[in-house]
Amino acid sequence: MKIGILGTGDVARALAKGFALTGHEVKFGTRDPSSEKAKPLSAVTFADAAAFADVAVLATLWAGTENAIRLAGPDRLSGKVVIDTTNALDFSQGPPPRLALGHTDSAGEQVQRWLPKARVVKAFNIVGNAFMVQPKFPDGVPDMFLCGNDAAAKQTVGDICAAFGWPPVIDLGGIEMSRYLEPLAMIWIVYGFKTNTWSHAFKLLRK
């Protein structure tokens, strides 16, 4: 597939590596494709990345997410699967940060409202970028949780996760389940700041 990644940070680069290793063509969307940060990448404008994409990945800091979507153009993502990796983090009193949205709303739901014709799937927000691809730990492989309103889109993202080395994904339901996935990400973040370690992930144990 053609993968358009909106963003050029650590999450964007980690996922791009996974897509490249599994045979997909990747372009990064950024405000300034000629910037020093973008030069080593296959960088284009947000609009060009959105138009290029069969599947798009939203990998921006929350503060820049709405603007990135505006620059990409929601119509260019109409009907497409959009993997939302964002967490609505507020660093004004941190670290650690706090969630800027919660209880009755979430970043995932906000993204779906900004992209009303896209098929948004929340995924990859609960694990550090170092373990988004081939997430092997001494105690086994962690679990990936996701949610979204479109079953076929979630199947596409589940297939991507499988290709990246994850076990079968755990589907929590509609995009409103982002209200629970994003606080789960906060547990990952708070533990990281408390211990100054970032090599942890979640596993759902069954009996």
N, CA and C atoms as a LAMMPS dump frame, in Angstrom:
ITEM: TIMESTEP
0
ITEM: NUMBER OF ATOMS
621
ITEM: BOX BOUNDS ff ff ff
-5.0000000000000000e+02 5.0000000000000000e+02
-5.0000000000000000e+02 5.0000000000000000e+02
-5.0000000000000000e+02 5.0000000000000000e+02
ITEM: ATOMS id mol type element x y z
1 1 1 N 0.826 -1.194 0
2 1 2 C 0 0 0
3 1 3 C 0.862 1.247 0
4 2 1 N 0.256 2.355 -0.309
5 2 2 C 0.886 3.661 -0.176
6 2 3 C 0.478 4.246 1.176
7 3 1 N 1.475 4.57 1.98
8 3 2 C 1.241 5.048 3.341
9 3 3 C 1.655 6.508 3.434
10 4 1 N 0.725 7.364 3.794
11 4 2 C 1.025 8.769 4.032
12 4 3 C 1.038 9.036 5.523
13 5 1 N 2.187 9.413 6.052
14 5 2 C 2.328 9.653 7.484
15 5 3 C 2.36 11.153 7.732
16 6 1 N 1.401 11.649 8.472
17 6 2 C 1.343 13.064 8.811
18 6 3 C 2.17 13.273 10.066
19 7 1 N 3.362 13.83 9.901
20 7 2 C 4.296 14.019 10.991
21 7 3 C 5.656 13.458 10.631
22 8 1 N 6.694 13.953 11.308
23 8 2 C 8.056 13.511 11.02
24 8 3 C 8.839 13.19 12.29
25 9 1 N 8.137 13.051 13.423
26 9 2 C 8.796 12.8 14.693
27 9 3 C 9.131 11.333 14.906
28 10 1 N 9.426 10.979 16.152
29 10 2 C 9.879 9.626 16.471
30 10 3 C 8.83 8.57 16.158
31 11 1 N 7.57 8.846 16.477
32 11 2 C 6.503 7.878 16.184
33 11 3 C 6.368 7.702 14.679
34 12 1 N 6.377 8.807 13.954
35 12 2 C 6.262 8.734 12.494
36 12 3 C 7.39 7.895 11.9
37 13 1 N 8.601 8.108 12.365
38 13 2 C 9.75 7.396 11.808
39 13 3 C 9.74 5.917 12.186
40 14 1 N 9.331 5.617 13.41
41 14 2 C 9.273 4.209 13.834
42 14 3 C 8.259 3.43 12.998
43 15 1 N 7.081 4.006 12.809
44 15 2 C 6.069 3.317 12.011
45 15 3 C 6.475 3.255 10.543
46 16 1 N 7.102 4.299 10.044
47 16 2 C 7.568 4.28 8.651
48 16 3 C 8.54 3.133 8.419
49 17 1 N 9.421 2.899 9.387
50 17 2 C 10.362 1.78 9.264
51 17 3 C 9.625 0.459 9.172
52 18 1 N 8.585 0.302 10.002
53 18 2 C 7.792 -0.915 9.943
54 18 3 C 7.094 -1.091 8.61
55 19 1 N 6.53 -0.006 8.096
56 19 2 C 5.86 -0.098 6.795
57 19 3 C 6.852 -0.425 5.688
58 20 1 N 8.012 0.193 5.722
59 20 2 C 9.017 -0.071 4.697
60 20 3 C 9.485 -1.521 4.748
61 21 1 N 9.694 -2.043 5.955
62 21 2 C 10.15 -3.423 6.103
63 21 3 C 9.109 -4.435 5.647
64 22 1 N 7.844 -4.049 5.659
65 22 2 C 6.775 -4.958 5.241
66 22 3 C 6.278 -4.651 3.827
67 23 1 N 7.071 -3.888 3.072
68 23 2 C 6.837 -3.772 1.648
69 23 3 C 5.964 -2.639 1.177
70 24 1 N 5.68 -1.681 2.044
71 24 2 C 4.821 -0.56 1.662
72 24 3 C 5.66 0.661 1.284
73 25 1 N 5.072 1.53 0.496
74 25 2 C 5.729 2.78 0.089
75 25 3 C 5.262 3.898 1.011
76 26 1 N 6.207 4.67 1.54
77 26 2 C 5.903 5.657 2.566
78 26 3 C 6.303 7.056 2.115
79 27 1 N 5.431 8.014 2.396
80 27 2 C 5.784 9.431 2.273
81 27 3 C 5.378 10.131 3.569
82 28 1 N 6.237 11.05 4.009
83 28 2 C 5.972 11.831 5.214
84 28 3 C 5.356 13.163 4.823
85 29 1 N 4.303 13.56 5.53
86 29 2 C 3.73 14.885 5.352
87 29 3 C 4.247 15.839 6.408
88 30 1 N 4.627 17.056 5.993
89 30 2 C 5.149 18.055 6.909
90 30 3 C 4.812 19.443 6.391
91 31 1 N 4.879 20.422 7.283
92 31 2 C 4.602 21.794 6.849
93 31 3 C 5.669 22.294 5.88
94 32 1 N 6.928 21.887 6.108
95 32 2 C 8.034 22.398 5.301
96 32 3 C 8.912 21.234 4.842
97 33 1 N 8.627 20.642 3.678
98 33 2 C 9.418 19.501 3.207
99 33 3 C 10.89 19.821 2.965
100 34 1 N 11.256 21.096 2.879
101 34 2 C 12.654 21.467 2.628
102 34 3 C 13.434 21.707 3.918
103 35 1 N 12.809 21.529 5.084
104 35 2 C 13.485 21.781 6.349
105 35 3 C 14.586 20.753 6.592
106 36 1 N 15.511 21.087 7.467
107 36 2 C 16.62 20.184 7.787
108 36 3 C 16.096 18.871 8.342
109 37 1 N 15.052 18.929 9.183
110 37 2 C 14.49 17.72 9.777
111 37 3 C 13.89 16.805 8.722
112 38 1 N 13.319 17.389 7.69
113 38 2 C 12.628 16.602 6.673
114 38 3 C 13.54 16.103 5.561
115 39 1 N 14.72 16.71 5.411
116 39 2 C 15.585 16.386 4.271
117 39 3 C 15.941 14.905 4.151
118 40 1 N 16.228 14.19 5.256
119 40 2 C 16.571 12.775 5.1
120 40 3 C 15.376 11.88 4.759
121 41 1 N 14.18 12.447 4.779
122 41 2 C 12.96 11.661 4.618
123 41 3 C 12.367 11.858 3.224
124 42 1 N 11.45 10.962 2.877
125 42 2 C 10.646 11.155 1.654
126 42 3 C 9.504 12.09 2.024
127 43 1 N 9.837 13.37 2.159
128 43 2 C 8.897 14.339 2.71
129 43 3 C 8.219 15.152 1.627
130 44 1 N 6.927 15.347 1.824
131 44 2 C 6.105 16.178 0.952
132 44 3 C 5.216 17.025 1.862
133 45 1 N 4.372 17.835 1.288
134 45 2 C 3.433 18.605 2.104
135 45 3 C 2.394 17.683 2.72
136 46 1 N 1.731 18.171 3.757
137 46 2 C 0.63 17.402 4.348
138 46 3 C -0.41 17.053 3.294
139 47 1 N -0.731 18.01 2.425
140 47 2 C -1.739 17.781 1.392
141 47 3 C -1.302 16.683 0.426
142 48 1 N -0.034 16.709 0.022
143 48 2 C 0.457 15.696 -0.919
144 48 3 C 0.511 14.318 -0.267
145 49 1 N 0.87 14.255 1.021
146 49 2 C 0.896 12.973 1.722
147 49 3 C -0.507 12.39 1.835
148 50 1 N -1.483 13.235 2.115
149 50 2 C -2.871 12.769 2.223
150 50 3 C -3.385 12.272 0.882
151 51 1 N -3.073 12.996 -0.187
152 51 2 C -3.512 12.582 -1.515
153 51 3 C -2.842 11.282 -1.94
154 52 1 N -1.585 11.103 -1.563
155 52 2 C -0.808 9.911 -1.913
156 52 3 C -1.318 8.658 -1.219
157 53 1 N -1.84 8.803 -0.023
158 53 2 C -2.074 7.674 0.874
159 53 3 C -3.229 6.781 0.455
160 54 1 N -2.989 5.46 0.526
161 54 2 C -4.09 4.508 0.627
162 54 3 C -4.532 4.415 2.081
163 55 1 N -3.536 4.403 2.967
164 55 2 C -3.752 4.449 4.414
165 55 3 C -2.925 5.609 4.952
166 56 1 N -3.525 6.44 5.793
167 56 2 C -2.818 7.562 6.401
168 56 3 C -2.57 7.282 7.877
169 57 1 N -1.489 7.836 8.394
170 57 2 C -1.153 7.722 9.809
171 57 3 C -1.03 9.124 10.375
172 58 1 N -1.756 9.386 11.436
173 58 2 C -1.677 10.675 12.12
174 58 3 C -0.696 10.514 13.273
175 59 1 N 0.496 11.106 13.129
176 59 2 C 1.576 10.94 14.102
177 59 3 C 2.149 12.295 14.477
178 60 1 N 1.287 13.185 14.898
179 60 2 C 1.654 14.549 15.257
180 60 3 C 1.539 14.739 16.765
181 61 1 N 2.256 15.733 17.289
182 61 2 C 1.97 16.167 18.65
183 61 3 C 0.56 16.729 18.69
184 62 1 N -0.12 16.553 19.821
185 62 2 C -1.514 16.952 19.878
186 62 3 C -1.705 18.432 19.549
187 63 1 N -0.798 19.266 20.002
188 63 2 C -0.943 20.708 19.774
189 63 3 C -0.985 21.048 18.286
190 64 1 N -0.369 20.219 17.442
191 64 2 C -0.345 20.501 16.015
192 64 3 C -1.283 19.653 15.188
193 65 1 N -2.086 18.832 15.84
194 65 2 C -2.891 17.854 15.103
195 65 3 C -3.976 18.505 14.253
196 66 1 N -4.744 19.408 14.831
197 66 2 C -5.836 20.02 14.074
198 66 3 C -5.292 20.776 12.859
199 67 1 N -4.182 21.486 13.044
200 67 2 C -3.616 22.233 11.922
201 67 3 C -3.09 21.296 10.844
202 68 1 N -2.483 20.181 11.249
203 68 2 C -2.001 19.215 10.264
204 68 3 C -3.159 18.655 9.443
205 69 1 N -4.256 18.368 10.1
206 69 2 C -5.431 17.862 9.385
207 69 3 C -5.972 18.932 8.437
208 70 1 N -5.997 20.166 8.892
209 70 2 C -6.481 21.267 8.035
210 70 3 C -5.599 21.406 6.806
211 71 1 N -4.266 21.34 7.01
212 71 2 C -3.351 21.468 5.884
213 71 3 C -3.42 20.254 4.955
214 72 1 N -3.657 19.089 5.52
215 72 2 C -3.8 17.889 4.695
216 72 3 C -5.05 17.963 3.831
217 73 1 N -6.109 18.538 4.402
218 73 2 C -7.379 18.629 3.694
219 73 3 C -8.236 17.403 3.97
220 74 1 N -9.258 17.528 4.796
221 74 2 C -10.098 16.375 5.118
222 74 3 C -10.643 15.646 3.898
223 75 1 N -10.94 16.365 2.827
224 75 2 C -11.486 15.708 1.633
225 75 3 C -10.476 14.759 0.99
226 76 1 N -9.196 15.041 1.14
227 76 2 C -8.169 14.154 0.572
228 76 3 C -8.094 12.825 1.322
229 77 1 N -8.653 12.789 2.517
230 77 2 C -8.656 11.563 3.325
231 77 3 C -10.039 10.909 3.36
232 78 1 N -10.95 11.419 2.575
233 78 2 C -12.311 10.888 2.547
234 78 3 C -12.306 9.412 2.147
235 79 1 N -12.948 8.58 2.935
236 79 2 C -13.055 7.156 2.652
237 79 3 C -11.831 6.346 3.009
238 80 1 N -10.742 6.992 3.417
239 80 2 C -9.493 6.284 3.681
240 80 3 C -9.386 5.882 5.154
241 81 1 N -8.611 4.837 5.398
242 81 2 C -8.276 4.457 6.764
243 81 3 C -7.244 5.452 7.291
244 82 1 N -7.512 6.014 8.458
245 82 2 C -6.58 6.922 9.123
246 82 3 C -6.254 6.327 10.489
247 83 1 N -5.006 5.957 10.691
248 83 2 C -4.564 5.426 11.981
249 83 3 C -4.189 6.6 12.87
250 84 1 N -4.931 6.768 13.957
251 84 2 C -4.703 7.875 14.876
252 84 3 C -3.843 7.383 16.038
253 85 1 N -2.595 7.845 16.101
254 85 2 C -1.676 7.45 17.171
255 85 3 C -1.605 8.484 18.284
256 86 1 N -2.385 9.547 18.198
257 86 2 C -2.206 10.693 19.086
258 86 3 C -2.768 10.456 20.479
259 87 1 N -2.223 11.194 21.434
260 87 2 C -2.791 11.348 22.772
261 87 3 C -2.884 12.836 23.054
262 88 1 N -4.004 13.26 23.608
263 88 2 C -4.216 14.692 23.878
264 88 3 C -3.512 15.054 25.175
265 89 1 N -2.23 15.352 25.086
266 89 2 C -1.416 15.618 26.268
267 89 3 C -1.26 17.113 26.517
268 90 1 N -1.369 17.488 27.773
269 90 2 C -1.21 18.871 28.213
270 90 3 C 0.039 18.933 29.096
271 91 1 N 1.076 19.616 28.603
272 91 2 C 2.342 19.721 29.324
273 91 3 C 2.457 21.019 30.133
274 92 1 N 1.366 21.779 30.244
275 92 2 C 1.455 23.104 30.871
276 92 3 C 1.842 23.031 32.34
277 93 1 N 1.571 21.918 33.008
278 93 2 C 1.923 21.772 34.417
279 93 3 C 2.875 20.599 34.641
280 94 1 N 3.388 20.02 33.542
281 94 2 C 4.212 18.834 33.649
282 94 3 C 5.674 19.133 33.553
283 95 1 N 6.527 18.077 33.51
284 95 2 C 6.103 16.687 33.397
285 95 3 C 5.806 16.053 34.752
286 96 1 N 5.055 14.941 34.781
287 96 2 C 4.433 14.33 33.609
288 96 3 C 3.25 15.161 33.114
289 97 1 N 2.858 14.954 31.867
290 97 2 C 1.714 15.699 31.334
291 97 3 C 0.404 15.186 31.895
292 98 1 N -0.653 15.91 31.585
293 98 2 C -2.011 15.486 31.905
294 98 3 C -2.772 15.294 30.596
295 99 1 N -3.901 14.587 30.666
296 99 2 C -4.776 14.5 29.503
297 99 3 C -5.544 15.802 29.343
298 100 1 N -5.581 16.323 28.138
299 100 2 C -6.329 17.543 27.859
300 100 3 C -7.8 17.259 27.612
301 101 1 N -8.127 16.021 27.303
302 101 2 C -9.504 15.606 27.072
303 101 3 C -9.76 14.328 27.854
304 102 1 N -11 14.143 28.291
305 102 2 C -11.302 12.91 28.992
306 102 3 C -12.741 12.844 29.451
307 103 1 N -13.144 11.68 29.901
308 103 2 C -14.459 11.375 30.447
309 103 3 C -15.56 11.404 29.378
310 104 1 N -15.773 12.548 28.736
311 104 2 C -16.856 12.664 27.758
312 104 3 C -16.353 12.93 26.347
313 105 1 N -15.044 12.915 26.152
314 105 2 C -14.476 13.152 24.829
315 105 3 C -13.066 12.574 24.812
316 106 1 N -12.453 12.552 23.642
317 106 2 C -11.109 11.993 23.505
318 106 3 C -10.477 12.534 22.238
319 107 1 N -9.165 12.336 22.125
320 107 2 C -8.477 12.73 20.902
321 107 3 C -9.022 11.958 19.703
322 108 1 N -9.257 10.661 19.884
323 108 2 C -9.777 9.856 18.782
324 108 3 C -11.093 10.373 18.246
325 109 1 N -11.995 10.72 19.15
326 109 2 C -13.293 11.254 18.729
327 109 3 C -13.138 12.62 18.067
328 110 1 N -12.238 13.424 18.602
329 110 2 C -11.996 14.736 18.005
330 110 3 C -11.465 14.58 16.577
331 111 1 N -10.51 13.668 16.403
332 111 2 C -9.96 13.428 15.064
333 111 3 C -11.055 12.959 14.114
334 112 1 N -11.936 12.072 14.573
335 112 2 C -13.016 11.604 13.708
336 112 3 C -13.948 12.748 13.326
337 113 1 N -14.164 13.686 14.233
338 113 2 C -14.989 14.85 13.895
339 113 3 C -14.291 15.752 12.896
340 114 1 N -12.98 15.902 13.017
341 114 2 C -12.218 16.724 12.066
342 114 3 C -12.13 16.043 10.698
343 115 1 N -12.267 14.717 10.681
344 115 2 C -12.215 13.932 9.439
345 115 3 C -13.504 13.131 9.304
346 116 1 N -14.632 13.795 9.097
347 116 2 C -15.93 13.112 9.167
348 116 3 C -16.122 12.022 8.127
349 117 1 N -15.395 12.097 7.012
350 117 2 C -15.572 11.099 5.947
351 117 3 C -14.462 10.052 5.937
352 118 1 N -13.506 10.182 6.841
353 118 2 C -12.433 9.184 6.938
354 118 3 C -12.842 8.081 7.898
355 119 1 N -12.096 6.979 7.849
356 119 2 C -12.361 5.829 8.721
357 119 3 C -11.23 5.758 9.747
358 120 1 N -11.437 6.44 10.859
359 120 2 C -10.391 6.618 11.861
360 120 3 C -10.318 5.398 12.784
361 121 1 N -9.103 4.927 13.013
362 121 2 C -8.843 3.837 13.954
363 121 3 C -7.772 4.3 14.927
364 122 1 N -8.1 4.288 16.205
365 122 2 C -7.108 4.606 17.237
366 122 3 C -6.246 3.375 17.483
367 123 1 N -4.929 3.529 17.342
368 123 2 C -3.99 2.426 17.562
369 123 3 C -2.6 2.994 17.788
370 124 1 N -1.731 2.184 18.356
371 124 2 C -0.317 2.518 18.591
372 124 3 C -0.129 3.653 19.591
373 125 1 N -1.168 4.063 20.305
374 125 2 C -1.022 5.178 21.245
375 125 3 C -0.607 4.733 22.641
376 126 1 N -0.584 3.416 22.911
377 126 2 C -0.353 2.936 24.276
378 126 3 C 1.032 2.337 24.463
379 127 1 N 1.912 2.512 23.497
380 127 2 C 3.242 1.921 23.57
381 127 3 C 4.266 2.915 23.028
382 128 1 N 5.486 2.838 23.531
383 128 2 C 6.528 3.722 23.056
384 128 3 C 6.953 3.401 21.643
385 129 1 N 7.478 4.396 20.948
386 129 2 C 7.83 4.205 19.54
387 129 3 C 8.89 3.124 19.347
388 130 1 N 9.716 2.869 20.35
389 130 2 C 10.767 1.854 20.218
390 130 3 C 10.206 0.445 20.078
391 131 1 N 8.934 0.268 20.47
392 131 2 C 8.339 -1.073 20.461
393 131 3 C 7.095 -1.151 19.577
394 132 1 N 6.939 -0.219 18.659
395 132 2 C 5.775 -0.261 17.777
396 132 3 C 5.91 -1.335 16.701
397 133 1 N 7.132 -1.706 16.4
398 133 2 C 7.406 -2.74 15.394
399 133 3 C 8.245 -3.833 16.051
400 134 1 N 7.812 -5.104 15.872
401 134 2 C 8.493 -6.254 16.487
402 134 3 C 8.676 -6.039 17.997
403 135 1 N 7.566 -5.946 18.73
404 135 2 C 7.615 -5.618 20.163
405 135 3 C 7.93 -6.833 21.03
406 136 1 N 9.165 -7.249 21.06
407 136 2 C 9.548 -8.447 21.802
408 136 3 C 10.09 -8.071 23.183
409 137 1 N 9.56 -8.736 24.205
410 137 2 C 9.976 -8.536 25.58
411 137 3 C 10.37 -9.878 26.185
412 138 1 N 11.187 -9.886 27.239
413 138 2 C 11.561 -11.151 27.869
414 138 3 C 10.354 -11.968 28.333
415 139 1 N 9.281 -11.294 28.738
416 139 2 C 8.094 -11.997 29.217
417 139 3 C 7.083 -12.295 28.108
418 140 1 N 7.428 -11.991 26.867
419 140 2 C 6.524 -12.267 25.76
420 140 3 C 6.206 -11.026 24.949
421 141 1 N 5.2 -11.138 24.124
422 141 2 C 4.79 -10.043 23.236
423 141 3 C 3.59 -9.332 23.849
424 142 1 N 3.618 -8.001 23.94
425 142 2 C 2.479 -7.285 24.512
426 142 3 C 1.275 -7.286 23.575
427 143 1 N 0.189 -6.689 24.049
428 143 2 C -1.04 -6.608 23.266
429 143 3 C -1.258 -5.203 22.733
430 144 1 N -1.901 -5.142 21.573
431 144 2 C -2.301 -3.868 20.985
432 144 3 C -3.821 -3.773 21.043
433 145 1 N -4.296 -2.707 21.645
434 145 2 C -5.721 -2.406 21.699
435 145 3 C -6.027 -1.356 20.628
436 146 1 N -7.206 -1.448 20.04
437 146 2 C -7.608 -0.433 19.079
438 146 3 C -9.106 -0.219 19.146
439 147 1 N -9.559 0.839 18.494
440 147 2 C -10.993 1.104 18.405
441 147 3 C -11.266 1.972 17.186
442 148 1 N -12.504 1.948 16.745
443 148 2 C -12.912 2.726 15.584
444 148 3 C -14.314 2.325 15.177
445 149 1 N -14.923 3.115 14.328
446 149 2 C -16.317 2.881 13.95
447 149 3 C -16.495 1.955 12.759
448 150 1 N -15.431 1.69 12.016
449 150 2 C -15.538 0.928 10.76
450 150 3 C -14.825 -0.417 10.907
451 151 1 N -15.582 -1.495 10.77
452 151 2 C -15.023 -2.838 10.984
453 151 3 C -13.936 -3.17 9.974
454 152 1 N -14.144 -2.808 8.715
455 152 2 C -13.15 -3.119 7.686
456 152 3 C -11.867 -2.344 7.93
457 153 1 N -11.982 -1.096 8.379
458 153 2 C -10.794 -0.3 8.69
459 153 3 C -10.02 -0.922 9.839
460 154 1 N -10.735 -1.41 10.843
461 154 2 C -10.062 -2.052 11.977
462 154 3 C -9.381 -3.346 11.539
463 155 1 N -9.969 -4.058 10.587
464 155 2 C -9.321 -5.256 10.058
465 155 3 C -8.023 -4.891 9.339
466 156 1 N -8.054 -3.808 8.576
467 156 2 C -6.842 -3.348 7.885
468 156 3 C -5.739 -3.031 8.891
469 157 1 N -6.082 -2.318 9.949
470 157 2 C -5.094 -1.96 10.958
471 157 3 C -4.628 -3.2 11.722
472 158 1 N -5.552 -4.133 11.97
473 158 2 C -5.159 -5.381 12.603
474 158 3 C -4.167 -6.16 11.762
475 159 1 N -4.358 -6.162 10.453
476 159 2 C -3.413 -6.836 9.547
477 159 3 C -2.045 -6.15 9.587
478 160 1 N -2.05 -4.819 9.653
479 160 2 C -0.789 -4.08 9.756
480 160 3 C -0.078 -4.448 11.056
481 161 1 N -0.824 -4.491 12.155
482 161 2 C -0.225 -4.852 13.441
483 161 3 C 0.364 -6.264 13.385
484 162 1 N -0.35 -7.185 12.763
485 162 2 C 0.165 -8.557 12.647
486 162 3 C 1.463 -8.582 11.864
487 163 1 N 1.528 -7.814 10.792
488 163 2 C 2.754 -7.746 9.992
489 163 3 C 3.905 -7.124 10.776
490 164 1 N 3.565 -6.27 11.731
491 164 2 C 4.574 -5.627 12.577
492 164 3 C 4.995 -6.505 13.754
493 165 1 N 4.387 -7.696 13.885
494 165 2 C 4.798 -8.618 14.927
495 165 3 C 3.918 -8.662 16.164
496 166 1 N 2.746 -8.019 16.101
497 166 2 C 1.819 -8.046 17.233
498 166 3 C 0.915 -9.267 17.159
499 167 1 N 0.45 -9.774 18.313
500 167 2 C -0.569 -10.819 18.305
501 167 3 C -1.899 -10.239 17.829
502 168 1 N -2.929 -11.07 17.646
503 168 2 C -4.22 -10.535 17.214
504 168 3 C -4.664 -9.359 18.086
505 169 1 N -5.056 -8.28 17.444
506 169 2 C -5.403 -7.061 18.177
507 169 3 C -6.653 -7.278 19.018
508 170 1 N -6.795 -6.445 20.035
509 170 2 C -7.97 -6.47 20.895
510 170 3 C -8.826 -5.264 20.548
511 171 1 N -9.975 -5.525 19.96
512 171 2 C -10.878 -4.477 19.471
513 171 3 C -11.833 -4.099 20.596
514 172 1 N -11.77 -2.85 21.035
515 172 2 C -12.607 -2.396 22.139
516 172 3 C -13.94 -1.818 21.686
517 173 1 N -14.131 -1.612 20.378
518 173 2 C -15.403 -1.084 19.912
519 173 3 C -15.256 0.204 19.134
520 174 1 N -16.245 1.084 19.262
521 174 2 C -16.285 2.324 18.497
522 174 3 C -15.228 3.311 18.918
523 175 1 N -15.107 4.391 18.147
524 175 2 C -14.048 5.37 18.379
525 175 3 C -14.161 6.015 19.754
526 176 1 N -15.356 5.991 20.355
527 176 2 C -15.503 6.566 21.692
528 176 3 C -14.705 5.786 22.748
529 177 1 N -14.279 4.576 22.421
530 177 2 C -13.437 3.814 23.345
531 177 3 C -12.038 4.422 23.48
532 178 1 N -11.741 5.42 22.644
533 178 2 C -10.511 6.198 22.835
534 178 3 C -10.48 6.857 24.205
535 179 1 N -11.661 7.067 24.787
536 179 2 C -11.724 7.662 26.13
537 179 3 C -11.015 6.791 27.166
538 180 1 N -10.867 5.51 26.872
539 180 2 C -10.216 4.582 27.792
540 180 3 C -8.8 4.237 27.331
541 181 1 N -8.581 4.211 26.024
542 181 2 C -7.23 3.935 25.531
543 181 3 C -6.26 5.077 25.846
544 182 1 N -6.742 6.289 25.789
545 182 2 C -5.851 7.42 26.053
546 182 3 C -5.444 7.513 27.527
547 183 1 N -6.358 7.265 28.494
548 183 2 C -5.891 7.137 29.881
549 183 3 C -4.951 5.944 30.092
550 184 1 N -5.143 4.868 29.344
551 184 2 C -4.196 3.75 29.43
552 184 3 C -2.806 4.204 29
553 185 1 N -2.756 5.038 27.973
554 185 2 C -1.471 5.605 27.564
555 185 3 C -0.861 6.446 28.678
556 186 1 N -1.701 7.13 29.458
557 186 2 C -1.193 7.929 30.57
558 186 3 C -0.528 7.054 31.62
559 187 1 N -1.045 5.846 31.835
560 187 2 C -0.382 4.929 32.769
561 187 3 C 1.02 4.623 32.265
562 188 1 N 1.145 4.378 30.961
563 188 2 C 2.464 4.128 30.361
564 188 3 C 3.384 5.333 30.568
565 189 1 N 2.842 6.526 30.343
566 189 2 C 3.629 7.755 30.429
567 189 3 C 4.037 8.054 31.874
568 190 1 N 3.084 7.981 32.814
569 190 2 C 3.37 8.299 34.215
570 190 3 C 4.397 7.325 34.783
571 191 1 N 4.25 6.039 34.46
572 191 2 C 5.228 5.058 34.928
573 191 3 C 6.617 5.367 34.364
574 192 1 N 6.669 5.782 33.126
575 192 2 C 7.946 6.132 32.528
576 192 3 C 8.619 7.293 33.226
577 193 1 N 7.861 8.348 33.519
578 193 2 C 8.433 9.493 34.223
579 193 3 C 8.83 9.13 35.653
580 194 1 N 8.024 8.283 36.301
581 194 2 C 8.301 7.915 37.692
582 194 3 C 9.577 7.093 37.811
583 195 1 N 9.826 6.215 36.863
584 195 2 C 10.959 5.289 36.945
585 195 3 C 12.114 5.675 36.032
586 196 1 N 11.865 6.661 35.176
587 196 2 C 12.843 7.049 34.152
588 196 3 C 13.236 5.858 33.28
589 197 1 N 12.274 5.004 33.012
590 197 2 C 12.449 3.887 32.091
591 197 3 C 11.288 3.902 31.11
592 198 1 N 11.565 3.466 29.893
593 198 2 C 10.543 3.552 28.841
594 198 3 C 10.417 2.235 28.08
595 199 1 N 10.842 1.158 28.714
596 199 2 C 10.817 -0.151 28.056
597 199 3 C 9.747 -1.034 28.678
598 200 1 N 8.501 -0.574 28.601
599 200 2 C 7.399 -1.334 29.178
600 200 3 C 6.208 -1.294 28.222
601 201 1 N 5.302 -2.236 28.41
602 201 2 C 4.122 -2.343 27.561
603 201 3 C 3.065 -3.139 28.314
604 202 1 N 1.877 -3.225 27.72
605 202 2 C 0.745 -3.861 28.391
606 202 3 C 0.415 -5.219 27.782
607 203 1 N 0.005 -6.157 28.648
608 203 2 C -0.431 -7.476 28.22
609 203 3 C -1.731 -7.809 28.942
610 204 1 N -2.741 -8.221 28.198
611 204 2 C -4.003 -8.689 28.787
612 204 3 C -3.874 -10.192 29.037
613 205 1 N -3.89 -10.571 30.311
614 205 2 C -3.742 -11.98 30.664
615 205 3 C -5.113 -12.627 30.816
616 206 1 N -5.24 -13.836 30.333
617 206 2 C -6.512 -14.56 30.373
618 206 3 C -6.323 -15.884 31.08
619 207 1 N -7.371 -16.379 31.695
620 207 2 C -7.306 -17.666 32.37
621 207 3 C -8.51 -18.506 31.989
